[in-house]
Amino acid sequence: MFRKRETIEKMILAYLEQNPDAVDTAEGIARFWVQRQNVEITFVKVSRTLEKLVKKGRIKVFQSLDGTLYYKLKKDRPEREQTVH
């Protein structure tokens, strides 16, 4: 529990350092400051994982006309790469 509390403390302080004039309620801080940072951290981790999966040939990425990236299972992998390790 201590590590979680320490992480939340760091998130609150990091937000306030970036936004020194910010003021909010406990509910607002939980929803918008802490949750936002969790989403950003999760996004970075997911993006890195997707890049690794593309490099391994497990999934493929394509870009729409507006620049949005989409990912899907690469079904045409060679047989030797389809085994689960």
PyMOL commands that set and color helices and strands:
alter all, ss='L'
color gray80, all
select helices_A, chain A and resi 2-18+26-56+79-81
alter helices_A, ss='H'
color red, helices_A
select strands_A, chain A and resi 59-63+69-73
alter strands_A, ss='S'
color yellow, strands_A
deselect
rebuild
show_as cartoon
